[in-house]
């Protein structure tokens, strides 16, 4: 599980989401290839985005008290080295809520990996 940092754009987007029902929820999880350190000013994954998937509320996004858990099974169609994960509010581009580093995970075509992110409000 990656430790995710909520970035500046994600903080602004989360506040907007509270009051603007037209602002899409952060229900897309994406994985990419960069190990560049996470920084608050980042607005996208820093390497090549390998895959982005929609997560379903209730099954892949769950809530308990002050914590949301987002978990998605990825099935890869090619070879890559996964280093980062991010949460977004759109199928392409969109606003990034946060980004985390996963450590190096080499994947090949047909590999299946579940990526899980937890967000805790304290």
N, C-alpha and C positions, 0 to 999 in steps of 0.2 A: 504494500500500500504506500502510495506517495504522500508526502506531506505537502499540502497545497497552500500556496500563499495567495490570498485574495489581492489582486492588483488594483491600482487606482481606478481604472475604467470599470472593473467589476464592482467596486464599492459604489461608484456613481450609478451603475446599472441596477444594482440591488435596491438602492433607494428609489430610483425611478420605478422599478417594478412594483414597489409597495403602493404607489399611487396612480400608476398609469397601466390600466389593464391591457392596453395595446402593446406594451413592451413584452416581448417574448420571454418565457421562463428559461432559465439556464439548464436545459435538459439534453444537451449534446455533449458527449465526451469524445475527445480527440487525442490521438497519440502521434508523437513525432520523433525526430532523430537528433535533437540538440541536447548537449549537456551543459550549455551556457547557464550560468547561475541565474536564478530567478530574481527579477527586479520589479519594483512596484510600477514602473512606467511601461512595462511590456503590455502590448495589446494583442499579441498572437503568439503561437508556438514559435520558437526561435529557429528550428530546423525545418526540414521538409515534413509536412503533415502527411503521415502514412494513411490514416483512416480516421473518419469521424462518424459516430453513430448516435441515433436518437435513443434516449433511455425512457422507458415507460414508467410513469408514476404508479406506485403501488406494488410493482414487482421489481423493477431495477432502481427505482428511487423510493426510499423509505424514510420515514420520519419517526423519531422517538424523542420526546421532551425537547431538548435544545440541540438535537443533532440530526443532520440529514446524511444518509449514506447512498452513494451513487455507485452502482456496480454493473458492469457490462462485459459480456463475453465477446471477444473479438476473434474472428477467424481470418487469418491472413492469406493473401493470394500471391504473395511474392516474398522475396528475401529482404530483410531490413534489420536495423539495429535500433530498437526502441529505447529512448532515453527520457522522454518527457510526456506528460499528460496535462490536458487542459479541459476546462468546462466552458461551454459557449451557449449562446442563446439562438443560434441559427445553424442550418445545415451547411452553410458556407459562409466564411468570413464572420460577421456578427460581432457581438461584444464578448470578450473573454472575461469570465468571472475570476478565474485563478489558474495558476500553473504550478506544477510540481515536477520534480525530477524522480525518475523511477530507478535509476541505476541502469546499467547496460543489460538489455535483454535481446539476444539475437533470435529472430524469428525466420522461419522458412514457410513456403507455401503449404497451406493446410494446418499450420500450427494454430492452436486455440489457447488464448490467455484471457483471464478475467482481470480487468483493472477495476480497482475499488478506490473511491475517494470519500472521505468523511469530512463534513463541515460541522464544527461545533461552535455554537454561540455561547460565549461566557460573559 
